[in-house]
Amino acid sequence: MTTTLAPTLSARLSLTPKTTLAGRLDGAWWPRSRDLAAELPPLVDALEERFGRITRVAVNPTRWPVVPHKVAATGHTVHVGWFTEQDPDKLILLSYTIGRCDLLVIPPDTEPAAAARLMTAAAVPGSVLAAGALMSDEAATGRRMRDARSSEDAWDTDGGSAPAPLRHPVVGARMILLRGKPRR
C-alpha cells in the first residue's frame, strides 16, 4: 500500500523589498486556514532563503484555535509560542541569521481584493503602520466601499433616479409612470 501526500500549496506572501528603510512590518502572510500546523511549514520554507532557518514563531492565540508547541518544517522543527500581549494580527518569526521577521496575518476568509490591498500596504518599506492599524484601515475602507455600493443601489431602487419616460407603442407619445400605471 502506497500513501500519497497531497501537494503542499505555496505560502501567499508579500515581503518588503530589501532596503535600508526599516518599518514595523516585513510584509504580510495570507494563510488559507486557521490551522497553524498545516500553514506554518510552507511559510517557513518560503522565508528561509531570505531570513535563514526559522527556529521560533510567536502568535497571539486569539486568531488561532489551536497553537501547537512544535511544527515540523523541511529538515527541522519550529517552536511555536503564544503571547496574549502580542498584536493578534501579527506573526513574529525568529531566525539565527537575520533575527526577527514581523508579518501581518491576513484572515483566511478575506476577500481577494482586500487581501491584495493589505499585502501591498504591509510591504511598504519604512512604513510606521502596525498590523492592527492596517487591519482597522482596511475594515474602514471595506465598509466605505460597501456603503457606497449600497447607497447607489438604494438610490436606484428607492426612486432616487427616475426611469426614462416610456414611448406609447402606437402613437409614439411619451408616457410617465404614476403609481406604477402608464399615463398619457
Rosetta constraint file for C-alpha pairs under 8 A:
AtomPair CA 8 CA 42 HARMONIC 7.15 0.50
AtomPair CA 9 CA 42 HARMONIC 7.10 0.50
AtomPair CA 10 CA 42 HARMONIC 5.72 0.50
AtomPair CA 10 CA 43 HARMONIC 7.56 0.50
AtomPair CA 10 CA 46 HARMONIC 7.62 0.50
AtomPair CA 11 CA 29 HARMONIC 7.43 0.50
AtomPair CA 11 CA 30 HARMONIC 7.52 0.50
AtomPair CA 11 CA 31 HARMONIC 6.98 0.50
AtomPair CA 11 CA 39 HARMONIC 7.84 0.50
AtomPair CA 11 CA 42 HARMONIC 5.40 0.50
AtomPair CA 11 CA 43 HARMONIC 5.17 0.50
AtomPair CA 11 CA 46 HARMONIC 6.70 0.50
AtomPair CA 12 CA 29 HARMONIC 5.86 0.50
AtomPair CA 12 CA 30 HARMONIC 5.29 0.50
AtomPair CA 12 CA 31 HARMONIC 6.59 0.50
AtomPair CA 13 CA 27 HARMONIC 7.44 0.50
AtomPair CA 13 CA 28 HARMONIC 5.80 0.50
AtomPair CA 13 CA 29 HARMONIC 4.62 0.50
AtomPair CA 13 CA 30 HARMONIC 6.41 0.50
AtomPair CA 13 CA 43 HARMONIC 7.86 0.50
AtomPair CA 13 CA 119 HARMONIC 7.59 0.50
AtomPair CA 14 CA 27 HARMONIC 5.32 0.50
AtomPair CA 14 CA 28 HARMONIC 5.22 0.50
AtomPair CA 14 CA 29 HARMONIC 6.57 0.50
AtomPair CA 14 CA 119 HARMONIC 5.70 0.50
AtomPair CA 14 CA 120 HARMONIC 7.18 0.50
AtomPair CA 14 CA 122 HARMONIC 7.81 0.50
AtomPair CA 14 CA 123 HARMONIC 6.28 0.50
AtomPair CA 15 CA 26 HARMONIC 5.79 0.50
AtomPair CA 15 CA 27 HARMONIC 4.10 0.50
AtomPair CA 15 CA 28 HARMONIC 6.48 0.50
AtomPair CA 15 CA 122 HARMONIC 7.86 0.50
AtomPair CA 15 CA 123 HARMONIC 5.28 0.50
AtomPair CA 16 CA 26 HARMONIC 5.45 0.50
AtomPair CA 16 CA 27 HARMONIC 5.37 0.50
AtomPair CA 16 CA 122 HARMONIC 7.59 0.50
AtomPair CA 16 CA 123 HARMONIC 4.16 0.50
AtomPair CA 16 CA 124 HARMONIC 5.96 0.50
AtomPair CA 16 CA 125 HARMONIC 5.73 0.50
AtomPair CA 17 CA 123 HARMONIC 7.41 0.50
AtomPair CA 17 CA 125 HARMONIC 6.82 0.50
AtomPair CA 19 CA 125 HARMONIC 7.11 0.50
AtomPair CA 21 CA 125 HARMONIC 5.64 0.50
AtomPair CA 21 CA 126 HARMONIC 4.66 0.50
AtomPair CA 22 CA 125 HARMONIC 6.45 0.50
AtomPair CA 22 CA 126 HARMONIC 4.78 0.50
AtomPair CA 22 CA 127 HARMONIC 7.68 0.50
AtomPair CA 23 CA 124 HARMONIC 7.91 0.50
AtomPair CA 23 CA 125 HARMONIC 5.97 0.50
AtomPair CA 23 CA 126 HARMONIC 3.85 0.50
AtomPair CA 23 CA 127 HARMONIC 4.71 0.50
AtomPair CA 23 CA 128 HARMONIC 5.69 0.50
AtomPair CA 24 CA 102 HARMONIC 7.45 0.50
AtomPair CA 24 CA 126 HARMONIC 7.31 0.50
AtomPair CA 24 CA 127 HARMONIC 6.32 0.50
AtomPair CA 24 CA 128 HARMONIC 5.55 0.50
AtomPair CA 24 CA 129 HARMONIC 6.52 0.50
AtomPair CA 24 CA 130 HARMONIC 6.07 0.50
AtomPair CA 25 CA 101 HARMONIC 7.55 0.50
AtomPair CA 25 CA 102 HARMONIC 5.12 0.50
AtomPair CA 25 CA 103 HARMONIC 5.70 0.50
AtomPair CA 25 CA 104 HARMONIC 6.92 0.50
AtomPair CA 25 CA 122 HARMONIC 6.29 0.50
AtomPair CA 25 CA 123 HARMONIC 7.26 0.50
AtomPair CA 25 CA 127 HARMONIC 7.44 0.50
AtomPair CA 25 CA 129 HARMONIC 7.93 0.50
AtomPair CA 25 CA 130 HARMONIC 7.08 0.50
AtomPair CA 25 CA 131 HARMONIC 7.44 0.50
AtomPair CA 26 CA 101 HARMONIC 5.94 0.50
AtomPair CA 26 CA 102 HARMONIC 5.37 0.50
AtomPair CA 26 CA 103 HARMONIC 5.69 0.50
AtomPair CA 26 CA 122 HARMONIC 7.18 0.50
AtomPair CA 26 CA 123 HARMONIC 6.34 0.50
AtomPair CA 27 CA 102 HARMONIC 7.16 0.50
AtomPair CA 27 CA 103 HARMONIC 5.12 0.50
AtomPair CA 27 CA 104 HARMONIC 6.36 0.50
AtomPair CA 27 CA 119 HARMONIC 6.90 0.50
AtomPair CA 27 CA 122 HARMONIC 4.88 0.50
AtomPair CA 27 CA 123 HARMONIC 4.40 0.50
AtomPair CA 27 CA 124 HARMONIC 7.82 0.50
AtomPair CA 28 CA 103 HARMONIC 4.85 0.50
AtomPair CA 28 CA 104 HARMONIC 4.42 0.50
AtomPair CA 28 CA 105 HARMONIC 5.96 0.50
AtomPair CA 28 CA 106 HARMONIC 7.09 0.50
AtomPair CA 28 CA 118 HARMONIC 7.45 0.50
AtomPair CA 28 CA 119 HARMONIC 5.23 0.50
AtomPair CA 28 CA 122 HARMONIC 5.66 0.50
AtomPair CA 28 CA 123 HARMONIC 6.81 0.50
AtomPair CA 29 CA 103 HARMONIC 6.32 0.50
AtomPair CA 29 CA 104 HARMONIC 6.09 0.50
AtomPair CA 29 CA 105 HARMONIC 5.10 0.50
AtomPair CA 29 CA 106 HARMONIC 6.12 0.50
AtomPair CA 29 CA 119 HARMONIC 7.39 0.50
AtomPair CA 30 CA 105 HARMONIC 5.99 0.50
AtomPair CA 30 CA 106 HARMONIC 4.79 0.50
AtomPair CA 30 CA 107 HARMONIC 6.57 0.50
AtomPair CA 30 CA 108 HARMONIC 6.20 0.50
AtomPair CA 30 CA 115 HARMONIC 7.33 0.50
AtomPair CA 31 CA 39 HARMONIC 6.29 0.50
AtomPair CA 31 CA 105 HARMONIC 7.51 0.50
AtomPair CA 31 CA 106 HARMONIC 7.08 0.50
AtomPair CA 31 CA 107 HARMONIC 7.05 0.50
AtomPair CA 31 CA 108 HARMONIC 5.41 0.50
AtomPair CA 32 CA 39 HARMONIC 7.32 0.50
AtomPair CA 32 CA 108 HARMONIC 4.94 0.50
AtomPair CA 32 CA 109 HARMONIC 7.82 0.50
AtomPair CA 33 CA 39 HARMONIC 7.12 0.50
AtomPair CA 33 CA 108 HARMONIC 5.36 0.50
AtomPair CA 34 CA 39 HARMONIC 7.73 0.50
AtomPair CA 34 CA 63 HARMONIC 7.46 0.50
AtomPair CA 34 CA 64 HARMONIC 5.66 0.50
AtomPair CA 34 CA 65 HARMONIC 6.99 0.50
AtomPair CA 34 CA 108 HARMONIC 7.11 0.50
AtomPair CA 35 CA 39 HARMONIC 6.04 0.50
AtomPair CA 35 CA 64 HARMONIC 7.16 0.50
AtomPair CA 35 CA 65 HARMONIC 7.66 0.50
AtomPair CA 35 CA 66 HARMONIC 7.13 0.50
AtomPair CA 36 CA 40 HARMONIC 5.57 0.50
AtomPair CA 36 CA 64 HARMONIC 7.24 0.50
AtomPair CA 36 CA 66 HARMONIC 7.32 0.50
AtomPair CA 36 CA 67 HARMONIC 6.63 0.50
AtomPair CA 36 CA 68 HARMONIC 7.29 0.50
AtomPair CA 37 CA 41 HARMONIC 7.40 0.50
AtomPair CA 37 CA 67 HARMONIC 7.95 0.50
AtomPair CA 37 CA 68 HARMONIC 6.69 0.50
AtomPair CA 37 CA 71 HARMONIC 5.78 0.50
AtomPair CA 37 CA 72 HARMONIC 8.00 0.50
AtomPair CA 39 CA 43 HARMONIC 6.73 0.50
AtomPair CA 40 CA 44 HARMONIC 5.97 0.50
AtomPair CA 40 CA 71 HARMONIC 7.32 0.50
AtomPair CA 40 CA 73 HARMONIC 7.72 0.50
AtomPair CA 41 CA 45 HARMONIC 6.13 0.50
AtomPair CA 41 CA 71 HARMONIC 7.29 0.50
AtomPair CA 41 CA 72 HARMONIC 6.75 0.50
AtomPair CA 41 CA 73 HARMONIC 4.78 0.50
AtomPair CA 41 CA 74 HARMONIC 7.16 0.50
AtomPair CA 42 CA 46 HARMONIC 6.12 0.50
AtomPair CA 42 CA 73 HARMONIC 7.85 0.50
AtomPair CA 43 CA 47 HARMONIC 6.27 0.50
AtomPair CA 44 CA 48 HARMONIC 6.08 0.50
AtomPair CA 44 CA 54 HARMONIC 6.31 0.50
AtomPair CA 44 CA 73 HARMONIC 6.86 0.50
AtomPair CA 45 CA 49 HARMONIC 7.78 0.50
AtomPair CA 45 CA 73 HARMONIC 7.19 0.50
AtomPair CA 45 CA 74 HARMONIC 6.84 0.50
AtomPair CA 47 CA 51 HARMONIC 5.81 0.50
AtomPair CA 47 CA 52 HARMONIC 7.31 0.50
AtomPair CA 47 CA 54 HARMONIC 7.76 0.50
AtomPair CA 48 CA 52 HARMONIC 4.42 0.50
AtomPair CA 48 CA 53 HARMONIC 5.25 0.50
AtomPair CA 48 CA 54 HARMONIC 6.43 0.50
AtomPair CA 51 CA 95 HARMONIC 6.69 0.50
AtomPair CA 51 CA 97 HARMONIC 6.81 0.50
AtomPair CA 51 CA 98 HARMONIC 5.45 0.50
AtomPair CA 51 CA 99 HARMONIC 7.76 0.50
AtomPair CA 51 CA 101 HARMONIC 7.75 0.50
AtomPair CA 52 CA 95 HARMONIC 6.15 0.50
AtomPair CA 52 CA 96 HARMONIC 7.15 0.50
AtomPair CA 52 CA 97 HARMONIC 5.65 0.50
AtomPair CA 52 CA 98 HARMONIC 6.65 0.50
AtomPair CA 53 CA 95 HARMONIC 5.52 0.50
AtomPair CA 53 CA 96 HARMONIC 6.83 0.50
AtomPair CA 53 CA 97 HARMONIC 7.35 0.50
AtomPair CA 54 CA 78 HARMONIC 6.79 0.50
AtomPair CA 54 CA 93 HARMONIC 6.54 0.50
AtomPair CA 54 CA 94 HARMONIC 5.64 0.50
AtomPair CA 54 CA 95 HARMONIC 4.41 0.50
AtomPair CA 54 CA 96 HARMONIC 7.40 0.50
AtomPair CA 55 CA 77 HARMONIC 7.08 0.50
AtomPair CA 55 CA 78 HARMONIC 4.85 0.50
AtomPair CA 55 CA 79 HARMONIC 6.26 0.50
AtomPair CA 55 CA 93 HARMONIC 7.64 0.50
AtomPair CA 55 CA 94 HARMONIC 5.92 0.50
AtomPair CA 55 CA 95 HARMONIC 5.44 0.50
AtomPair CA 55 CA 96 HARMONIC 7.42 0.50
AtomPair CA 56 CA 78 HARMONIC 5.33 0.50
AtomPair CA 56 CA 79 HARMONIC 4.69 0.50
AtomPair CA 56 CA 80 HARMONIC 5.75 0.50
AtomPair CA 56 CA 81 HARMONIC 7.59 0.50
AtomPair CA 56 CA 93 HARMONIC 5.81 0.50
AtomPair CA 56 CA 94 HARMONIC 5.11 0.50
AtomPair CA 56 CA 95 HARMONIC 7.02 0.50
AtomPair CA 57 CA 78 HARMONIC 7.05 0.50
AtomPair CA 57 CA 79 HARMONIC 6.27 0.50
AtomPair CA 57 CA 80 HARMONIC 4.78 0.50
AtomPair CA 57 CA 81 HARMONIC 6.23 0.50
AtomPair CA 57 CA 91 HARMONIC 7.09 0.50
AtomPair CA 57 CA 92 HARMONIC 5.58 0.50
AtomPair CA 57 CA 93 HARMONIC 4.48 0.50
AtomPair CA 57 CA 94 HARMONIC 6.26 0.50
AtomPair CA 58 CA 80 HARMONIC 5.83 0.50
AtomPair CA 58 CA 81 HARMONIC 4.79 0.50
AtomPair CA 58 CA 82 HARMONIC 5.33 0.50
AtomPair CA 58 CA 83 HARMONIC 7.00 0.50
AtomPair CA 58 CA 91 HARMONIC 5.97 0.50
AtomPair CA 58 CA 92 HARMONIC 5.03 0.50
AtomPair CA 58 CA 93 HARMONIC 6.49 0.50
AtomPair CA 59 CA 80 HARMONIC 7.67 0.50
AtomPair CA 59 CA 81 HARMONIC 6.43 0.50
AtomPair CA 59 CA 82 HARMONIC 4.77 0.50
AtomPair CA 59 CA 83 HARMONIC 6.26 0.50
AtomPair CA 59 CA 86 HARMONIC 7.03 0.50
AtomPair CA 59 CA 88 HARMONIC 7.09 0.50
AtomPair CA 59 CA 90 HARMONIC 6.91 0.50
AtomPair CA 59 CA 91 HARMONIC 5.23 0.50
AtomPair CA 59 CA 92 HARMONIC 6.69 0.50
AtomPair CA 60 CA 64 HARMONIC 7.51 0.50
AtomPair CA 60 CA 82 HARMONIC 5.28 0.50
AtomPair CA 60 CA 83 HARMONIC 5.15 0.50
AtomPair CA 60 CA 84 HARMONIC 5.18 0.50
AtomPair CA 60 CA 85 HARMONIC 7.36 0.50
AtomPair CA 60 CA 86 HARMONIC 5.65 0.50
AtomPair CA 60 CA 87 HARMONIC 6.60 0.50
AtomPair CA 60 CA 88 HARMONIC 4.86 0.50
AtomPair CA 60 CA 89 HARMONIC 7.83 0.50
AtomPair CA 60 CA 90 HARMONIC 7.67 0.50
AtomPair CA 60 CA 91 HARMONIC 7.81 0.50
AtomPair CA 61 CA 65 HARMONIC 6.96 0.50
AtomPair CA 61 CA 66 HARMONIC 7.60 0.50
AtomPair CA 61 CA 67 HARMONIC 6.72 0.50
AtomPair CA 61 CA 82 HARMONIC 5.97 0.50
AtomPair CA 61 CA 83 HARMONIC 7.08 0.50
AtomPair CA 61 CA 84 HARMONIC 6.67 0.50
AtomPair CA 61 CA 88 HARMONIC 7.39 0.50
AtomPair CA 62 CA 84 HARMONIC 7.56 0.50
AtomPair CA 62 CA 88 HARMONIC 6.27 0.50
AtomPair CA 63 CA 88 HARMONIC 6.39 0.50
AtomPair CA 63 CA 89 HARMONIC 7.71 0.50
AtomPair CA 67 CA 80 HARMONIC 7.28 0.50
AtomPair CA 67 CA 81 HARMONIC 7.64 0.50
AtomPair CA 67 CA 82 HARMONIC 7.34 0.50
AtomPair CA 68 CA 80 HARMONIC 6.43 0.50
AtomPair CA 69 CA 79 HARMONIC 5.89 0.50
AtomPair CA 69 CA 80 HARMONIC 4.97 0.50
AtomPair CA 69 CA 81 HARMONIC 6.53 0.50
AtomPair CA 70 CA 77 HARMONIC 6.47 0.50
AtomPair CA 70 CA 78 HARMONIC 5.60 0.50
AtomPair CA 70 CA 79 HARMONIC 4.53 0.50
AtomPair CA 70 CA 80 HARMONIC 5.54 0.50
AtomPair CA 71 CA 77 HARMONIC 5.73 0.50
AtomPair CA 71 CA 78 HARMONIC 5.18 0.50
AtomPair CA 71 CA 79 HARMONIC 6.51 0.50
AtomPair CA 71 CA 80 HARMONIC 7.23 0.50
AtomPair CA 72 CA 76 HARMONIC 6.23 0.50
AtomPair CA 72 CA 77 HARMONIC 4.61 0.50
AtomPair CA 72 CA 78 HARMONIC 6.22 0.50
AtomPair CA 73 CA 77 HARMONIC 5.61 0.50
AtomPair CA 73 CA 78 HARMONIC 6.56 0.50
AtomPair CA 84 CA 88 HARMONIC 7.72 0.50
AtomPair CA 86 CA 90 HARMONIC 7.42 0.50
AtomPair CA 87 CA 131 HARMONIC 7.15 0.50
AtomPair CA 87 CA 132 HARMONIC 6.71 0.50
AtomPair CA 88 CA 132 HARMONIC 7.65 0.50
AtomPair CA 89 CA 104 HARMONIC 5.82 0.50
AtomPair CA 89 CA 105 HARMONIC 5.21 0.50
AtomPair CA 89 CA 106 HARMONIC 7.18 0.50
AtomPair CA 89 CA 131 HARMONIC 5.69 0.50
AtomPair CA 89 CA 132 HARMONIC 5.98 0.50
AtomPair CA 89 CA 135 HARMONIC 7.64 0.50
AtomPair CA 90 CA 102 HARMONIC 6.71 0.50
AtomPair CA 90 CA 103 HARMONIC 5.56 0.50
AtomPair CA 90 CA 104 HARMONIC 4.67 0.50
AtomPair CA 90 CA 105 HARMONIC 5.41 0.50
AtomPair CA 90 CA 131 HARMONIC 5.92 0.50
AtomPair CA 90 CA 132 HARMONIC 7.91 0.50
AtomPair CA 91 CA 102 HARMONIC 5.82 0.50
AtomPair CA 91 CA 103 HARMONIC 5.20 0.50
AtomPair CA 91 CA 104 HARMONIC 6.45 0.50
AtomPair CA 91 CA 105 HARMONIC 6.42 0.50
AtomPair CA 92 CA 100 HARMONIC 6.89 0.50
AtomPair CA 92 CA 101 HARMONIC 5.77 0.50
AtomPair CA 92 CA 102 HARMONIC 4.63 0.50
AtomPair CA 92 CA 103 HARMONIC 6.43 0.50
AtomPair CA 93 CA 100 HARMONIC 5.75 0.50
AtomPair CA 93 CA 101 HARMONIC 5.08 0.50
AtomPair CA 93 CA 102 HARMONIC 6.43 0.50
AtomPair CA 94 CA 98 HARMONIC 7.96 0.50
AtomPair CA 94 CA 99 HARMONIC 5.51 0.50
AtomPair CA 94 CA 100 HARMONIC 4.62 0.50
AtomPair CA 94 CA 101 HARMONIC 6.38 0.50
AtomPair CA 95 CA 99 HARMONIC 5.02 0.50
AtomPair CA 95 CA 100 HARMONIC 6.38 0.50
AtomPair CA 103 CA 122 HARMONIC 7.89 0.50
AtomPair CA 103 CA 131 HARMONIC 7.89 0.50
AtomPair CA 104 CA 122 HARMONIC 6.68 0.50
AtomPair CA 104 CA 131 HARMONIC 5.33 0.50
AtomPair CA 105 CA 131 HARMONIC 7.89 0.50
AtomPair CA 106 CA 110 HARMONIC 7.00 0.50
AtomPair CA 106 CA 115 HARMONIC 6.66 0.50
AtomPair CA 106 CA 118 HARMONIC 7.48 0.50
AtomPair CA 110 CA 114 HARMONIC 6.56 0.50
AtomPair CA 110 CA 115 HARMONIC 6.02 0.50
AtomPair CA 111 CA 115 HARMONIC 6.15 0.50
AtomPair CA 112 CA 116 HARMONIC 6.04 0.50
AtomPair CA 113 CA 117 HARMONIC 6.38 0.50
AtomPair CA 114 CA 118 HARMONIC 6.22 0.50
AtomPair CA 114 CA 138 HARMONIC 7.07 0.50
AtomPair CA 114 CA 142 HARMONIC 7.44 0.50
AtomPair CA 115 CA 119 HARMONIC 6.00 0.50
AtomPair CA 116 CA 120 HARMONIC 6.16 0.50
AtomPair CA 117 CA 121 HARMONIC 6.15 0.50
AtomPair CA 117 CA 138 HARMONIC 7.91 0.50
AtomPair CA 118 CA 122 HARMONIC 6.03 0.50
AtomPair CA 118 CA 134 HARMONIC 6.99 0.50
AtomPair CA 118 CA 135 HARMONIC 7.59 0.50
AtomPair CA 118 CA 138 HARMONIC 7.12 0.50
AtomPair CA 119 CA 123 HARMONIC 6.35 0.50
AtomPair CA 120 CA 124 HARMONIC 6.76 0.50
AtomPair CA 121 CA 134 HARMONIC 7.47 0.50
AtomPair CA 122 CA 127 HARMONIC 7.70 0.50
AtomPair CA 122 CA 131 HARMONIC 7.78 0.50
AtomPair CA 122 CA 134 HARMONIC 7.53 0.50
AtomPair CA 129 CA 133 HARMONIC 6.03 0.50
AtomPair CA 129 CA 134 HARMONIC 6.47 0.50
AtomPair CA 130 CA 134 HARMONIC 6.40 0.50
AtomPair CA 131 CA 135 HARMONIC 6.33 0.50
AtomPair CA 132 CA 136 HARMONIC 6.12 0.50
AtomPair CA 133 CA 137 HARMONIC 6.03 0.50
AtomPair CA 134 CA 138 HARMONIC 6.13 0.50
AtomPair CA 135 CA 139 HARMONIC 6.11 0.50
AtomPair CA 136 CA 140 HARMONIC 6.22 0.50
AtomPair CA 137 CA 141 HARMONIC 6.09 0.50
AtomPair CA 138 CA 142 HARMONIC 5.89 0.50
AtomPair CA 139 CA 143 HARMONIC 6.11 0.50
AtomPair CA 140 CA 144 HARMONIC 6.13 0.50
AtomPair CA 141 CA 145 HARMONIC 6.16 0.50
AtomPair CA 142 CA 146 HARMONIC 6.13 0.50
AtomPair CA 143 CA 147 HARMONIC 5.88 0.50
AtomPair CA 144 CA 148 HARMONIC 5.99 0.50
AtomPair CA 145 CA 149 HARMONIC 6.28 0.50
AtomPair CA 146 CA 150 HARMONIC 6.11 0.50
AtomPair CA 147 CA 151 HARMONIC 5.93 0.50
AtomPair CA 148 CA 152 HARMONIC 6.25 0.50
AtomPair CA 149 CA 153 HARMONIC 6.21 0.50
AtomPair CA 150 CA 154 HARMONIC 5.98 0.50
AtomPair CA 151 CA 155 HARMONIC 6.04 0.50
AtomPair CA 152 CA 156 HARMONIC 6.26 0.50
AtomPair CA 153 CA 157 HARMONIC 6.05 0.50
AtomPair CA 154 CA 158 HARMONIC 5.46 0.50
AtomPair CA 154 CA 160 HARMONIC 7.64 0.50
AtomPair CA 155 CA 159 HARMONIC 6.37 0.50
AtomPair CA 155 CA 160 HARMONIC 4.39 0.50
AtomPair CA 155 CA 161 HARMONIC 6.45 0.50
AtomPair CA 156 CA 160 HARMONIC 5.48 0.50
AtomPair CA 156 CA 161 HARMONIC 5.45 0.50
AtomPair CA 165 CA 174 HARMONIC 6.05 0.50
AtomPair CA 165 CA 175 HARMONIC 5.69 0.50
AtomPair CA 165 CA 176 HARMONIC 5.42 0.50
AtomPair CA 165 CA 177 HARMONIC 7.47 0.50
AtomPair CA 166 CA 174 HARMONIC 5.73 0.50
AtomPair CA 166 CA 175 HARMONIC 5.10 0.50
AtomPair CA 166 CA 176 HARMONIC 6.61 0.50
AtomPair CA 167 CA 172 HARMONIC 5.31 0.50
AtomPair CA 167 CA 173 HARMONIC 5.57 0.50
AtomPair CA 167 CA 174 HARMONIC 4.64 0.50
AtomPair CA 167 CA 175 HARMONIC 5.83 0.50
AtomPair CA 168 CA 172 HARMONIC 4.80 0.50
AtomPair CA 168 CA 173 HARMONIC 5.31 0.50
AtomPair CA 168 CA 174 HARMONIC 6.19 0.50
AtomPair CA 168 CA 175 HARMONIC 6.46 0.50
AtomPair CA 173 CA 184 HARMONIC 7.55 0.50
AtomPair CA 174 CA 184 HARMONIC 7.01 0.50
AtomPair CA 175 CA 182 HARMONIC 6.08 0.50
AtomPair CA 175 CA 183 HARMONIC 5.58 0.50
AtomPair CA 175 CA 184 HARMONIC 5.06 0.50
AtomPair CA 176 CA 182 HARMONIC 5.97 0.50
AtomPair CA 176 CA 183 HARMONIC 5.67 0.50
AtomPair CA 176 CA 184 HARMONIC 6.90 0.50
AtomPair CA 177 CA 181 HARMONIC 5.54 0.50
AtomPair CA 177 CA 182 HARMONIC 4.79 0.50
AtomPair CA 177 CA 183 HARMONIC 6.26 0.50
AtomPair CA 178 CA 182 HARMONIC 6.51 0.50
AtomPair CA 178 CA 183 HARMONIC 6.87 0.50
